[in-house]
């Protein structure tokens, strides 16, 4: 073989070798690698979820996913055996003994559900604001785990409320980011409108004055307490008109201003007019609060007089002013040398 032919053959061999090496680099298959922590949003676990570099087998479902919002565990040996059944071999396990699988979800708190029901009922058939409604569900409302794609708001699509029975029946729809149908949730129960009421912390007797510690605030059904409720500020310091039991909501008709004068109590009779202020001991013949007219025995004259209660243990008695004579009967002016006698005021 001539030198020229030898050189040409060498060049052809070199070119063929380079081509083969290039093809080898392009055809290199990267080994699949096991993942320690897997997160899924669907109801199945696929090969591509548990390993990297899954290739064409990535979409093959191999396990059922854990329940919404929960975490499951699989041993490495179990996963490798399942992968081999689908001709996936040579997996790099990175010396893992097990892997965890977390199912994504949307958590719907029970309090949020109750708030949404109350808002749907607000103002319906005479009901008040959502915050004033007390709800009782036919089944205990538990926090729910929804599909992660159910990201929409709770939208009431049917709302029914019977004012006579207080029954409600509400269905909500929750939109989804996927093509899946919206999630629907239905809740039934009863709704009662409540109001803040001043309630007795203990039983009180008739004519007893209420202290701050005797009155607390509670929410009570509006239909139960009516419209004559007394506020706490109005109740404290007032006197009960009758015996009241603990837990009773206070009404305006139950209360009165406290008696400042009690029957048979020693009181002070106050006589006051222009230039005159006189106090005398007396005995109340009846009780009364500020502004009431009561009868009192004047212990000095032993006569009964009427007066107005003006303070605790004090009764004001009006003093009659001097009577003026008619103009036609007016006496002649006194001489300058005479001094007019003072007018006397009689006090009972």
C-alpha positions in Angstrom: 0.0 0.0 0.0 1.3 3.4 -0.9 1.9 6.1 1.6 -0.9 8.1 0.1 -3.4 5.3 0.5 -2.2 4.7 4.1 -2.8 8.3 5.1 -6.3 8.2 3.6 -7.2 5.1 5.4 -6.0 6.5 8.7 -8.1 9.7 8.2 -11.2 7.6 7.5 -10.6 5.5 10.7 -10.1 8.7 12.8 -13.3 10.2 11.4 -15.3 7.1 12.1 -14.0 6.9 15.7 -14.9 10.6 16.3 -18.4 10.0 15.0 -18.8 7.0 17.3 -17.6 8.9 20.3 -20.0 11.8 19.5 -22.9 9.4 19.3 -21.9 7.8 22.6 -22.0 11.2 24.4 -25.4 12.1 23.0 -26.9 8.7 23.9 -25.7 8.7 27.5 -28.6 7.9 29.9 -28.5 9.8 33.2 -29.2 7.5 36.1 -32.6 8.1 37.9 -32.2 9.4 41.4 -34.6 8.7 44.3 -36.1 11.7 46.1 -36.3 11.8 49.8 -39.3 14.1 50.1 -42.2 14.0 47.6 -45.1 16.4 47.3 -48.1 15.6 45.2 -51.4 17.5 44.5 -53.3 14.7 42.8 -54.8 11.5 44.2 -52.0 9.3 42.7 -48.2 9.2 42.9 -46.4 8.8 39.6 -42.9 7.6 38.8 -41.8 11.1 38.0 -42.8 12.2 41.5 -40.5 9.8 43.3 -37.4 10.0 41.1 -35.5 12.5 39.0 -34.7 11.7 35.4 -37.7 9.4 35.0 -37.8 9.8 31.2 -40.8 8.4 29.3 -42.0 6.6 32.4 -42.6 9.8 34.4 -46.4 9.8 34.0 -47.0 6.2 35.1 -49.0 6.0 38.3 -47.6 3.6 40.9 -49.3 4.5 44.2 -52.4 6.0 45.6 -51.6 9.3 47.3 -52.2 9.9 51.0 -55.3 11.6 52.2 -55.6 15.3 51.7 -53.3 17.2 54.0 -51.5 14.1 55.3 -48.0 12.6 55.0 -47.2 8.9 54.1 -44.0 6.9 54.2 -42.6 4.3 51.8 -39.5 2.1 52.3 -36.8 2.4 49.7 -36.9 -1.3 49.0 -40.7 -1.1 48.3 -40.2 1.8 45.9 -37.3 0.1 44.0 -39.3 -3.1 43.6 -42.2 -1.1 42.2 -39.9 0.7 39.8 -38.3 -2.5 38.5 -41.8 -3.8 37.7 -42.0 -0.9 35.3 -38.5 -1.5 33.8 -36.9 1.4 35.7 -33.5 0.1 36.9 -30.2 1.5 38.1 -31.9 4.0 40.5 -29.5 5.9 42.7 -31.0 5.6 46.2 -28.5 7.9 47.9 -28.6 5.4 50.8 -32.1 6.4 51.7 -34.0 3.9 53.8 -37.4 5.5 53.2 -39.1 8.4 51.5 -42.0 10.7 52.6 -45.0 11.6 50.4 -47.0 14.7 51.3 -50.5 15.3 49.8 -51.1 19.1 49.3 -54.5 20.4 50.3 -56.4 23.6 51.1 -57.4 23.8 54.8 -60.9 25.2 55.5 -61.1 26.1 59.2 -64.4 25.4 61.0 -64.6 29.0 62.2 -64.3 30.2 58.7 -67.2 28.0 57.7 -69.4 29.3 60.5 -68.5 32.9 59.6 -69.4 32.3 55.9 -72.8 30.7 56.9 -73.6 33.7 59.2 -72.7 36.2 56.4 -75.0 34.3 54.0 -77.8 34.6 56.5 -77.2 38.3 57.4 -80.4 40.4 56.9 -82.4 37.4 55.5 -86.0 37.3 56.6 -85.6 39.8 59.4 -82.3 38.5 60.8 -79.7 41.0 62.1 -76.0 41.4 61.4 -73.9 38.3 61.0 -72.0 39.0 64.3 -75.3 38.8 66.2 -76.3 35.3 65.0 -75.9 32.2 67.1 -75.7 29.1 64.9 -76.4 25.5 65.8 -75.4 23.0 63.1 -77.1 19.6 62.6 -73.7 18.0 62.4 -70.6 19.3 64.2 -68.6 21.5 61.8 -65.1 20.2 61.5 -62.1 21.8 59.7 -62.0 20.4 56.1 -59.2 19.5 53.8 -60.0 20.3 50.1 -58.1 19.6 46.9 -55.2 22.0 46.5 -56.8 23.2 43.2 -59.9 24.3 45.1 -58.7 27.9 45.6 -61.9 29.8 45.0 -64.0 31.7 47.6 -67.0 30.1 49.3 -69.9 31.3 47.2 -73.5 30.6 48.5 -75.5 29.3 45.6 -78.6 28.4 47.5 -79.7 29.9 50.8 -82.9 29.1 52.6 -84.1 30.4 56.0 -87.4 29.9 57.8 -88.0 32.7 60.2 -90.6 30.8 62.2 -88.5 27.7 62.9 -85.1 29.3 62.6 -84.0 26.6 60.2 -81.4 27.2 57.5 -80.1 25.2 54.5 -77.1 26.6 52.7 -75.0 25.2 49.8 -71.6 26.7 48.9 -69.6 26.3 45.7 -65.8 26.6 45.6 -64.1 27.1 42.3 -61.1 25.1 41.1 -58.0 26.1 39.2 -58.2 22.9 37.3 -60.9 21.7 34.9 -62.5 19.7 37.7 -66.0 20.6 38.8 -66.4 23.1 41.6 -66.5 21.6 45.1 -69.9 21.9 46.8 -70.5 22.0 50.6 -73.9 21.9 52.2 -74.7 23.0 55.8 -78.0 22.8 57.7 -79.1 23.9 61.2 -80.8 26.7 63.1 -79.9 30.4 63.5 -81.0 32.7 66.4 -80.4 36.4 66.6 -78.9 37.5 69.9 -78.3 40.8 71.7 -76.1 41.9 74.5 -77.9 41.8 77.8 -77.1 42.9 81.4 -77.5 39.7 83.4 -77.5 39.2 87.2 -74.5 37.3 88.5 -76.5 36.4 91.7 -80.1 36.6 93.0 -81.2 39.9 94.5 -84.0 40.8 96.9 -86.6 43.4 96.4 -85.4 47.0 97.0 -81.7 45.8 96.9 -79.3 48.2 95.2 -77.2 46.6 92.4 -73.4 46.8 92.6 -71.0 46.5 89.6 -70.1 42.9 90.6 -73.8 41.9 90.5 -74.2 42.6 86.7 -72.4 40.8 83.8 -72.8 41.0 80.0 -74.0 38.0 78.0 -75.5 37.5 74.6 -79.1 36.3 74.8 -81.7 35.4 72.1 -83.5 38.6 71.0 -86.9 36.9 71.0 -86.3 35.8 74.6 -85.4 39.1 76.2 -87.5 41.5 74.2 -86.9 45.2 73.6 -87.0 46.5 77.2 -83.4 45.6 78.1 -81.5 47.7 80.6 -77.9 48.5 79.8 -75.3 47.5 82.4 -74.4 51.2 83.0 -78.1 51.9 83.6 -78.5 48.9 86.0 -75.6 49.4 88.3 -76.6 51.6 91.2 -80.3 51.1 90.6 -82.7 49.3 93.0 -84.7 46.2 92.1 -88.4 46.6 92.2 -88.9 42.9 93.0 -87.0 39.7 93.8 -84.8 38.7 90.8 -83.0 35.4 90.2 -79.4 34.8 89.1 -78.9 34.7 85.4 -82.0 36.8 84.7 -81.6 39.5 82.0 -82.5 42.9 83.5 -85.2 45.0 82.0 -86.0 48.7 82.6 -89.2 47.7 84.3 -87.2 45.7 86.9 -85.3 48.7 88.1 -86.0 51.9 90.0 -84.0 54.7 91.5 -82.8 53.7 94.9 -84.9 54.9 97.9 -83.1 57.8 99.7 -85.7 57.7 102.4 -87.0 54.4 104.0 -90.2 54.1 106.0 -89.7 54.5 109.8 -86.3 56.0 109.1 -85.0 59.0 111.1 -84.8 61.8 108.6 -83.9 65.5 108.6 -86.7 68.0 107.7 -85.3 71.0 105.9 -87.2 74.3 106.0 -85.7 76.8 103.7 -86.9 80.2 102.3 -85.4 83.6 101.7 -83.4 84.4 104.8 -84.4 81.2 106.6 -82.8 77.7 106.9 -84.0 75.4 109.6 -83.6 71.7 110.2 -85.7 69.5 112.5 -85.6 65.8 113.2 -88.4 63.8 111.7 -89.6 60.2 111.1 -90.4 59.0 107.6 -93.9 57.6 107.3 -93.2 56.2 103.8 -90.2 55.5 101.6 -89.3 57.4 98.4 -86.5 58.2 96.0 -85.2 61.5 94.9 -88.0 63.8 93.8 -90.8 61.8 95.5 -93.3 63.5 97.9 -93.5 61.6 101.2 -95.2 62.2 104.5 -92.9 62.7 107.5 -93.7 63.1 111.3 -92.2 66.3 112.7 -90.9 64.9 116.0 -90.9 68.4 117.6 -94.5 69.4 116.8 -95.8 65.8 116.4 -97.6 66.9 113.3 -97.4 65.1 109.9 -96.0 67.2 107.0 -95.4 66.5 103.3 -92.0 67.1 101.7 -89.8 66.3 98.7 -87.0 63.8 99.0 -83.8 65.8 98.2 -81.1 63.5 99.5 -80.4 60.4 101.5 -82.4 60.9 104.7 -83.4 64.5 103.8 -86.8 65.8 103.1 -87.4 69.5 102.0 -90.6 71.1 103.3 -91.9 74.2 101.6 -92.3 77.3 103.8 -95.3 79.4 103.0 -94.4 83.0 102.2 -96.1 86.0 104.0 -99.6 86.7 102.8 -100.0 90.1 101.2 -103.2 92.1 102.1 -105.4 93.2 99.2 -104.8 96.7 97.9 -108.2 98.0 99.1 -107.5 96.9 102.6 -104.0 98.0 102.8 -103.3 100.0 106.1 -102.3 103.6 106.1 -98.6 104.2 105.9 -97.0 104.2 109.3 -95.6 107.4 110.7 -91.9 107.9 110.5 -91.8 107.6 114.3 -93.4 104.1 114.3 -91.6 100.8 113.5 -93.4 98.1 111.6 -93.6 94.7 113.3 -91.8 91.8 111.5 -94.0 89.2 109.7 -94.1 85.9 111.5 -93.7 82.6 109.6 -95.4 79.6 111.2 -93.4 76.3 111.1 -95.3 73.1 111.7 
